[in-house]
Every structure is written in C-alpha cells, then in structure tokens.
C-alpha cells in the first residue's frame, strides 16, 4: 500500500470514527478510482481551501459528531494532524512528478 492511500485511509477512518458525514464517500471514491497517484494527490489537494473544504471541518457535538465536549480539542488536533499529513504527502507527490518532467 502506498503512502498516499494510507494517509487517505487514516483521514477517512478518523472522520468516520467521529461520525463526520460526507467525506467517507469522497475519500473512498478517490481510493477506488483508477487514477494515478499524481492525479489522486491533485484531487486530495483540491479539498483544501474555499468554503466547505476539508480544512474547514470542525469536529464538535454541535455538528452532530460523536465526540464528548471535553474531547473536542483533542479530536480537532488529531484531525489537523491527519489533514496536514495528507497535504504534505500530496504536495510531495506533485512536486516529485513536476521535477521529473523538467
């Protein structure tokens, strides 16, 4: 299993564990797609930025997520770490291919 797929699964499982809806299907569709890792990295990177993007997500019982009020800060710290890891891996794949094409 490659690093991008593993990082995507980590993000999906974290969100799923807190009952965050919507992103599981999006991530699973990307994992199942026949796209190259480069194209998957571009797709994952597109999830960052803009209203309603993945990095706008906040895990909270107010949003209907399965998290105790005293665990909100830890849950969101874990989420930000996982999303940062995803962005780092995606950027590395994109930069590696761009370097090869020069």
TIVO-2410 file (N, C-alpha, C; in nm, 3 decimals):
# residues 102
REC num residu      c1      c2      c3 atome chaine
REC   1      X   0.086  -0.118   0.000     N      A
REC   1      X   0.000   0.000   0.000    CA      A
REC   1      X   0.090   0.123   0.000     C      A
REC   2      X   0.055   0.220  -0.083     N      A
REC   2      X   0.139   0.338  -0.091    CA      A
REC   2      X   0.103   0.439   0.019     C      A
REC   3      X   0.191   0.537   0.032     N      A
REC   3      X   0.178   0.634   0.142    CA      A
REC   3      X   0.054   0.722   0.127     C      A
REC   4      X   0.023   0.761   0.005     N      A
REC   4      X  -0.095   0.845  -0.016    CA      A
REC   4      X  -0.222   0.769   0.023     C      A
REC   5      X  -0.234   0.646  -0.021     N      A
REC   5      X  -0.353   0.566   0.012    CA      A
REC   5      X  -0.365   0.546   0.162     C      A
REC   6      X  -0.253   0.520   0.227     N      A
REC   6      X  -0.255   0.500   0.372    CA      A
REC   6      X  -0.297   0.628   0.444     C      A
REC   7      X  -0.249   0.741   0.397     N      A
REC   7      X  -0.283   0.870   0.458    CA      A
REC   7      X  -0.430   0.902   0.435     C      A
REC   8      X  -0.480   0.873   0.316     N      A
REC   8      X  -0.623   0.893   0.288    CA      A
REC   8      X  -0.709   0.806   0.380     C      A
REC   9      X  -0.668   0.682   0.397     N      A
REC   9      X  -0.744   0.591   0.485    CA      A
REC   9      X  -0.741   0.639   0.630     C      A
REC  10      X  -0.628   0.692   0.674     N      A
REC  10      X  -0.618   0.746   0.810    CA      A
REC  10      X  -0.717   0.860   0.828     C      A
REC  11      X  -0.722   0.951   0.733     N      A
REC  11      X  -0.816   1.064   0.740    CA      A
REC  11      X  -0.960   1.013   0.740     C      A
REC  12      X  -0.989   0.923   0.649     N      A
REC  12      X  -1.125   0.868   0.640    CA      A
REC  12      X  -1.166   0.800   0.770     C      A
REC  13      X  -1.078   0.719   0.826     N      A
REC  13      X  -1.110   0.646   0.948    CA      A
REC  13      X  -1.127   0.740   1.067     C      A
REC  14      X  -1.047   0.842   1.073     N      A
REC  14      X  -1.060   0.940   1.181    CA      A
REC  14      X  -1.195   1.010   1.173     C      A
REC  15      X  -1.230   1.059   1.054     N      A
REC  15      X  -1.358   1.127   1.036    CA      A
REC  15      X  -1.474   1.032   1.063     C      A
REC  16      X  -1.463   0.912   1.013     N      A
REC  16      X  -1.567   0.811   1.033    CA      A
REC  16      X  -1.584   0.779   1.181     C      A
REC  17      X  -1.473   0.773   1.252     N      A
REC  17      X  -1.477   0.741   1.395    CA      A
REC  17      X  -1.553   0.845   1.477     C      A
REC  18      X  -1.551   0.967   1.431     N      A
REC  18      X  -1.624   1.074   1.499    CA      A
REC  18      X  -1.763   1.095   1.439     C      A
REC  19      X  -1.798   1.015   1.341     N      A
REC  19      X  -1.931   1.024   1.282    CA      A
REC  19      X  -1.949   1.143   1.188     C      A
REC  20      X  -1.838   1.193   1.135     N      A
REC  20      X  -1.845   1.303   1.039    CA      A
REC  20      X  -1.896   1.247   0.907     C      A
REC  21      X  -2.002   1.307   0.856     N      A
REC  21      X  -2.065   1.255   0.735    CA      A
REC  21      X  -2.014   1.326   0.610     C      A
REC  22      X  -2.022   1.255   0.499     N      A
REC  22      X  -1.993   1.314   0.369    CA      A
REC  22      X  -1.856   1.281   0.313     C      A
REC  23      X  -1.753   1.293   0.393     N      A
REC  23      X  -1.618   1.276   0.341    CA      A
REC  23      X  -1.580   1.131   0.317     C      A
REC  24      X  -1.640   1.038   0.388     N      A
REC  24      X  -1.606   0.897   0.369    CA      A
REC  24      X  -1.627   0.855   0.224     C      A
REC  25      X  -1.742   0.888   0.168     N      A
REC  25      X  -1.771   0.850   0.030    CA      A
REC  25      X  -1.675   0.918  -0.068     C      A
REC  26      X  -1.641   1.041  -0.043     N      A
REC  26      X  -1.550   1.115  -0.131    CA      A
REC  26      X  -1.410   1.051  -0.127     C      A
REC  27      X  -1.363   1.022  -0.008     N      A
REC  27      X  -1.230   0.960   0.006    CA      A
REC  27      X  -1.231   0.819  -0.052     C      A
REC  28      X  -1.334   0.741  -0.024     N      A
REC  28      X  -1.342   0.605  -0.078    CA      A
REC  28      X  -1.347   0.606  -0.231     C      A
REC  29      X  -1.417   0.701  -0.289     N      A
REC  29      X  -1.423   0.711  -0.435    CA      A
REC  29      X  -1.285   0.740  -0.492     C      A
REC  30      X  -1.210   0.825  -0.426     N      A
REC  30      X  -1.075   0.855  -0.474    CA      A
REC  30      X  -0.985   0.733  -0.460     C      A
REC  31      X  -0.995   0.663  -0.349     N      A
REC  31      X  -0.915   0.543  -0.329    CA      A
REC  31      X  -0.947   0.435  -0.433     C      A
REC  32      X  -1.071   0.426  -0.472     N      A
REC  32      X  -1.114   0.323  -0.567    CA      A
REC  32      X  -1.092   0.362  -0.713     C      A
REC  33      X  -1.063   0.487  -0.737     N      A
REC  33      X  -1.050   0.534  -0.875    CA      A
REC  33      X  -0.924   0.476  -0.939     C      A
REC  34      X  -0.927   0.459  -1.070     N      A
REC  34      X  -0.809   0.410  -1.141    CA      A
REC  34      X  -0.705   0.519  -1.167     C      A
REC  35      X  -0.724   0.635  -1.112     N      A
REC  35      X  -0.633   0.748  -1.134    CA      A
REC  35      X  -0.492   0.716  -1.082     C      A
REC  36      X  -0.396   0.785  -1.139     N      A
REC  36      X  -0.258   0.772  -1.091    CA      A
REC  36      X  -0.246   0.837  -0.953     C      A
REC  37      X  -0.136   0.806  -0.883     N      A
REC  37      X  -0.113   0.871  -0.754    CA      A
REC  37      X  -0.102   1.022  -0.770     C      A
REC  38      X  -0.044   1.065  -0.880     N      A
REC  38      X  -0.033   1.209  -0.906    CA      A
REC  38      X  -0.172   1.271  -0.915     C      A
REC  39      X  -0.261   1.209  -0.991     N      A
REC  39      X  -0.397   1.263  -1.004    CA      A
REC  39      X  -0.474   1.254  -0.874     C      A
REC  40      X  -0.451   1.149  -0.797     N      A
REC  40      X  -0.514   1.139  -0.665    CA      A
REC  40      X  -0.463   1.250  -0.573     C      A
REC  41      X  -0.334   1.277  -0.581     N      A
REC  41      X  -0.275   1.383  -0.500    CA      A
REC  41      X  -0.335   1.519  -0.537     C      A
REC  42      X  -0.351   1.543  -0.666     N      A
REC  42      X  -0.414   1.668  -0.710    CA      A
REC  42      X  -0.557   1.679  -0.659     C      A
REC  43      X  -0.630   1.569  -0.665     N      A
REC  43      X  -0.769   1.568  -0.617    CA      A
REC  43      X  -0.774   1.595  -0.467     C      A
REC  44      X  -0.688   1.528  -0.392     N      A
REC  44      X  -0.686   1.547  -0.246    CA      A
REC  44      X  -0.648   1.692  -0.212     C      A
REC  45      X  -0.554   1.746  -0.285     N      A
REC  45      X  -0.511   1.884  -0.258    CA      A
REC  45      X  -0.625   1.982  -0.286     C      A
REC  46      X  -0.711   1.948  -0.380     N      A
REC  46      X  -0.823   2.038  -0.413    CA      A
REC  46      X  -0.925   2.046  -0.300     C      A
REC  47      X  -0.918   1.954  -0.206     N      A
REC  47      X  -1.010   1.955  -0.093    CA      A
REC  47      X  -0.974   2.061   0.011     C      A
REC  48      X  -0.861   2.125  -0.005     N      A
REC  48      X  -0.814   2.225   0.090    CA      A
REC  48      X  -0.836   2.363   0.032     C      A
REC  49      X  -0.903   2.448   0.106     N      A
REC  49      X  -0.925   2.585   0.062    CA      A
REC  49      X  -1.065   2.605   0.009     C      A
REC  50      X  -1.118   2.721   0.036     N      A
REC  50      X  -1.253   2.752  -0.008    CA      A
REC  50      X  -1.355   2.710   0.096     C      A
REC  51      X  -1.473   2.769   0.084     N      A
REC  51      X  -1.579   2.739   0.181    CA      A
REC  51      X  -1.624   2.593   0.168     C      A
REC  52      X  -1.644   2.532   0.281     N      A
REC  52      X  -1.690   2.394   0.284    CA      A
REC  52      X  -1.580   2.292   0.256     C      A
REC  53      X  -1.456   2.336   0.256     N      A
REC  53      X  -1.345   2.247   0.227    CA      A
REC  53      X  -1.314   2.160   0.349     C      A
REC  54      X  -1.233   2.061   0.325     N      A
REC  54      X  -1.198   1.966   0.430    CA      A
REC  54      X  -1.130   2.035   0.548     C      A
REC  55      X  -1.049   2.133   0.520     N      A
REC  55      X  -0.980   2.200   0.631    CA      A
REC  55      X  -1.069   2.300   0.705     C      A
REC  56      X  -1.194   2.319   0.661     N      A
REC  56      X  -1.291   2.400   0.735    CA      A
REC  56      X  -1.363   2.316   0.840     C      A
REC  57      X  -1.347   2.186   0.832     N      A
REC  57      X  -1.420   2.095   0.919    CA      A
REC  57      X  -1.381   2.113   1.065     C      A
REC  58      X  -1.478   2.113   1.152     N      A
REC  58      X  -1.455   2.118   1.296    CA      A
REC  58      X  -1.537   2.005   1.358     C      A
REC  59      X  -1.470   1.918   1.429     N      A
REC  59      X  -1.538   1.809   1.497    CA      A
REC  59      X  -1.597   1.865   1.625     C      A
REC  60      X  -1.728   1.849   1.639     N      A
REC  60      X  -1.798   1.907   1.755    CA      A
REC  60      X  -1.933   1.839   1.773     C      A
REC  61      X  -1.975   1.823   1.897     N      A
REC  61      X  -2.109   1.768   1.918    CA      A
REC  61      X  -2.217   1.862   1.862     C      A
REC  62      X  -2.186   1.989   1.850     N      A
REC  62      X  -2.281   2.086   1.793    CA      A
REC  62      X  -2.312   2.050   1.647     C      A
REC  63      X  -2.213   1.991   1.579     N      A
REC  63      X  -2.229   1.949   1.440    CA      A
REC  63      X  -2.288   1.808   1.428     C      A
REC  64      X  -2.321   1.748   1.541     N      A
REC  64      X  -2.374   1.613   1.539    CA      A
REC  64      X  -2.268   1.505   1.540     C      A
REC  65      X  -2.144   1.544   1.561     N      A
REC  65      X  -2.034   1.447   1.563    CA      A
REC  65      X  -2.030   1.373   1.696     C      A
REC  66      X  -1.976   1.252   1.691     N      A
REC  66      X  -1.967   1.168   1.811    CA      A
REC  66      X  -1.839   1.202   1.888     C      A
REC  67      X  -1.847   1.306   1.966     N      A
REC  67      X  -1.734   1.347   2.047    CA      A
REC  67      X  -1.788   1.415   2.173     C      A
REC  68      X  -1.729   1.380   2.285     N      A
REC  68      X  -1.768   1.442   2.412    CA      A
REC  68      X  -1.714   1.585   2.415     C      A
REC  69      X  -1.787   1.676   2.477     N      A
REC  69      X  -1.741   1.816   2.482    CA      A
REC  69      X  -1.597   1.831   2.532     C      A
REC  70      X  -1.558   1.750   2.628     N      A
REC  70      X  -1.422   1.761   2.682    CA      A
REC  70      X  -1.315   1.703   2.588     C      A
REC  71      X  -1.356   1.635   2.483     N      A
REC  71      X  -1.263   1.575   2.388    CA      A
REC  71      X  -1.254   1.652   2.256     C      A
REC  72      X  -1.327   1.762   2.243     N      A
REC  72      X  -1.332   1.838   2.117    CA      A
REC  72      X  -1.193   1.887   2.077     C      A
REC  73      X  -1.119   1.944   2.168     N      A
REC  73      X  -0.987   1.999   2.135    CA      A
REC  73      X  -0.894   1.888   2.086     C      A
REC  74      X  -0.892   1.775   2.153     N      A
REC  74      X  -0.806   1.664   2.112    CA      A
REC  74      X  -0.850   1.608   1.977     C      A
REC  75      X  -0.979   1.594   1.957     N      A
REC  75      X  -1.031   1.543   1.829    CA      A
REC  75      X  -0.989   1.633   1.714     C      A
REC  76      X  -0.999   1.763   1.732     N      A
REC  76      X  -0.963   1.856   1.626    CA      A
REC  76      X  -0.812   1.865   1.606     C      A
REC  77      X  -0.737   1.846   1.710     N      A
REC  77      X  -0.591   1.839   1.697    CA      A
REC  77      X  -0.553   1.716   1.615     C      A
REC  78      X  -0.616   1.604   1.643     N      A
REC  78      X  -0.591   1.482   1.565    CA      A
REC  78      X  -0.630   1.502   1.419     C      A
REC  79      X  -0.743   1.569   1.397     N      A
REC  79      X  -0.788   1.596   1.261    CA      A
REC  79      X  -0.688   1.684   1.187     C      A
REC  80      X  -0.643   1.791   1.249     N      A
REC  80      X  -0.549   1.882   1.184    CA      A
REC  80      X  -0.416   1.812   1.154     C      A
REC  81      X  -0.372   1.724   1.242     N      A
REC  81      X  -0.250   1.647   1.217    CA      A
REC  81      X  -0.268   1.556   1.097     C      A
REC  82      X  -0.381   1.485   1.091     N      A
REC  82      X  -0.408   1.394   0.980    CA      A
REC  82      X  -0.419   1.471   0.848     C      A
REC  83      X  -0.487   1.585   0.850     N      A
REC  83      X  -0.502   1.664   0.728    CA      A
REC  83      X  -0.369   1.725   0.684     C      A
REC  84      X  -0.288   1.767   0.780     N      A
REC  84      X  -0.156   1.818   0.747    CA      A
REC  84      X  -0.073   1.708   0.682     C      A
REC  85      X  -0.077   1.588   0.738     N      A
REC  85      X  -0.004   1.474   0.679    CA      A
REC  85      X  -0.050   1.449   0.536     C      A
REC  86      X  -0.182   1.454   0.513     N      A
REC  86      X  -0.236   1.434   0.379    CA      A
REC  86      X  -0.184   1.540   0.283     C      A
REC  87      X  -0.183   1.663   0.325     N      A
REC  87      X  -0.136   1.772   0.239    CA      A
REC  87      X   0.013   1.759   0.210     C      A
REC  88      X   0.090   1.720   0.309     N      A
REC  88      X   0.235   1.702   0.290    CA      A
REC  88      X   0.261   1.591   0.189     C      A
REC  89      X   0.192   1.478   0.203     N      A
REC  89      X   0.211   1.365   0.111    CA      A
REC  89      X   0.166   1.403  -0.030     C      A
REC  90      X   0.052   1.468  -0.042     N      A
REC  90      X   0.003   1.509  -0.173    CA      A
REC  90      X   0.100   1.606  -0.240     C      A
REC  91      X   0.146   1.704  -0.166     N      A
REC  91      X   0.241   1.801  -0.221    CA      A
REC  91      X   0.371   1.735  -0.264     C      A
REC  92      X   0.418   1.640  -0.187     N      A
REC  92      X   0.543   1.570  -0.221    CA      A
REC  92      X   0.527   1.492  -0.352     C      A
REC  93      X   0.414   1.425  -0.370     N      A
REC  93      X   0.390   1.352  -0.495    CA      A
REC  93      X   0.382   1.446  -0.614     C      A
REC  94      X   0.315   1.556  -0.596     N      A
REC  94      X   0.301   1.654  -0.704    CA      A
REC  94      X   0.437   1.713  -0.741     C      A
REC  95      X   0.514   1.751  -0.641     N      A
REC  95      X   0.646   1.811  -0.666    CA      A
REC  95      X   0.741   1.710  -0.730     C      A
REC  96      X   0.735   1.584  -0.687     N      A
REC  96      X   0.823   1.481  -0.744    CA      A
REC  96      X   0.795   1.463  -0.892     C      A
REC  97      X   0.670   1.460  -0.931     N      A
REC  97      X   0.637   1.444  -1.073    CA      A
REC  97      X   0.676   1.569  -1.152     C      A
REC  98      X   0.649   1.684  -1.095     N      A
REC  98      X   0.685   1.809  -1.163    CA      A
REC  98      X   0.836   1.818  -1.187     C      A
REC  99      X   0.916   1.771  -1.090     N      A
REC  99      X   1.062   1.771  -1.107    CA      A
REC  99      X   1.105   1.677  -1.219     C      A
REC 100      X   1.040   1.561  -1.228     N      A
REC 100      X   1.074   1.462  -1.332    CA      A
REC 100      X   1.045   1.515  -1.471     C      A
REC 101      X   0.944   1.600  -1.483     N      A
REC 101      X   0.904   1.648  -1.614    CA      A
REC 101      X   0.988   1.765  -1.663     C      A
REC 102      X   1.074   1.815  -1.582     N      A
REC 102      X   1.158   1.929  -1.623    CA      A
REC 102      X   1.275   1.883  -1.704     C      A
***
